[in-house]
Amino acid sequence: MHTQEEIKEIFNQKRTFFDDGHTQSYEFRLEQLKLFKAAIENYEEEILEALHKDMRKPKFEAYTSEIGIMLEEIEHTIKNFKNWMEPQKVSTPMVLHPSSSHIYKQPLGVVLIIGPWNYPFQLLMAPLVGAIAAGNCAIIKPSNETPHTAKVVEKLVESTFDKNYISVVQGSGSAMGPLLIENNRFDHIFFTGSPKVGSQIAGMAAKHLTPVTLELGGKSPAIVDKSVNIEVAAKRLVWAKFFNAGQTCVCPDYLLVNEDIKEVFVTEMQKNIRLFYGENPQQSKDLARIVNVKRFEILKQYLNKGRILIGGQFDEEDRYIAPTLIDEVGMNDAIMQEEIFGPIMPILTYKTNDEVIKQVRNHRYPLACYIFSNDDSNKNYFIQHIEFGGGCVNNCMVHLVNPELPFGGVGNSGMGKYHGKDSFDTMSHTKSVIKTATWFDPSLRYAPYTDNKLKWAECFMG
């Protein structure tokens, strides 16, 4: 682990590199983004192997959610960020003429990006795309819970970027967080992780008045009404819930299904679990494992309450928990107190839409919400009455894939947005400038102030 002096030196290298103007030009930023994309392609097999060693991620899931989505994000940014950089001219009030008004997007300086363990490559590297495009230097810290991926990340960064421009620091979050944040005045901090740690990050950053983007989590509901296409909805929910063994920040955390269709819907979900993973999911190559023993023990305890409808098997040595549906769960049970972050789906029912709102607000501000319905009035009702970061109608998790859509939480599930232009904007300072001509200089604003000047001011500004 780095010492405080080493961290200070790493930080100062970035500050000097930025202050010397290396990152300002469009050409430099474009070159770095192209190098970044090429590096990911060159290291693809090593990244996939590391993800398998850390969490036994299936190759398909690892590629689509960690590599493919990154390549799309970089390509989208390459195509568009020149336009994002251009100053924007806006209208100017008559009272300020002869003037023109402009908005400039300026780099922030040196940013810190702290990544999580559940998608240890993509969720660390995606914010870096915005940091590069916006003209910043960066220090990035991978999760120590996924050491193989962290090692590949460091190797990729060191072989691609000038160490004075972008570099990696390793170590536990509890130790490295204070070393990085309390002793260095970053221009922005981007953190992805739990609300508890996010609160600690924000507290440390506040000492330097450093702005933060916090991508956190929450208990994201999946709401299924009577009008739904049962076959399609069940298949999509099973895919989303057990993708990466449920270790996804926008994973559907629990099911709220209309009581009139509960039995048939659960039966359809059970059918799809068997279809996807076979009669013995532990033998399936398509199911990831729990990241560590600590997480495994937490998840295992959740199996003690409620009635298991399918699954429930576990193997500590293999860090395996079967895809599980649990019925007869109460809001006061442990499984409903925190984000589950595992392959266990509690099933709750409702009669009326008002009941849905009441139940969701027991865990207000989820990061995501998934509405399965073919009734437009129900769709609109839930979208308007539930406060959530983002979500889908008749789908799950795929809103992350579109770089045109801002991604982020609300309330306890986070603050700030990123992806596509929102990443660029998050990593930029919006600078307002008025340019005034000198060929005409009205005396209206200058003393001595007269009644006549006041009347003109009222005319222009009223």
HELIX and SHEET records of a PDB file:
HELIX    1   1 GLN A    4  ASP A   19  1                                  16    
HELIX    2   2 TYR A   26  ASN A   42  1                                  17    
HELIX    3   3 GLU A   44  MET A   55  1                                  12    
HELIX    4   4 LYS A   59  ALA A   62  1                                   4    
HELIX    5   5 TYR A   63  GLY A   68  3                                   6    
HELIX    6   6 ILE A   69  MET A   85  1                                  17    
HELIX    7   7 MET A   94  LEU A   96  5                                   3    
HELIX    8   8 GLN A  122  ALA A  133  1                                  12    
HELIX    9   9 PRO A  147  THR A  160  1                                  14    
HELIX   10  10 GLY A  173  ILE A  181  1                                   9    
HELIX   11  11 PRO A  195  ALA A  206  1                                  12    
HELIX   12  12 ILE A  230  PHE A  242  1                                  13    
HELIX   13  13 PHE A  243  GLY A  246  5                                   4    
HELIX   14  14 LYS A  262  TYR A  277  1                                  16    
HELIX   15  15 PRO A  281  GLN A  283  5                                   3    
HELIX   16  16 VAL A  293  TYR A  302  1                                  10    
HELIX   17  17 ALA A  334  MET A  336  5                                   3    
HELIX   18  18 ASN A  353  VAL A  360  1                                   8    
HELIX   19  19 ARG A  361  HIS A  363  5                                   3    
HELIX   20  20 ASP A  376  HIS A  385  1                                  10    
HELIX   21  21 VAL A  398  LEU A  400  5                                   3    
HELIX   22  22 GLY A  411  SER A  413  5                                   3    
HELIX   23  23 LYS A  421  THR A  426  1                                   6    
HELIX   24  24 ASP A  451  MET A  461  1                                  11    
SHEET    1   A 3 GLN A  88  VAL A  90  0                                        
SHEET    2   A 3 SER A  99  PRO A 107 -1                                        
SHEET    3   A 3 SER A 428  THR A 436 -1                                        
SHEET    1   B 6 ILE A 166  VAL A 168  0                                        
SHEET    2   B 6 CYS A 137  LYS A 141  1                                        
SHEET    3   B 6 VAL A 110  ILE A 114  1                                        
SHEET    4   B 6 HIS A 188  THR A 192  1                                        
SHEET    5   B 6 VAL A 212  GLU A 215  1                                        
SHEET    6   B 6 GLY A 414  MET A 415 -1                                        
SHEET    1   C 7 ARG A 307  ILE A 310  0                                        
SHEET    2   C 7 THR A 324  ASP A 327 -1                                        
SHEET    3   C 7 ILE A 344  TYR A 350  1                                        
SHEET    4   C 7 TYR A 254  ASN A 258  1                                        
SHEET    5   C 7 PRO A 221  VAL A 224  1                                        
SHEET    6   C 7 ALA A 368  PHE A 372  1                                        
SHEET    7   C 7 GLY A 390  VAL A 393  1                                        
SHEET    1   D 2 PHE A 314  ASP A 315  0                                        
SHEET    2   D 2 TYR A 320  ILE A 321 -1                                        
END                                                                             
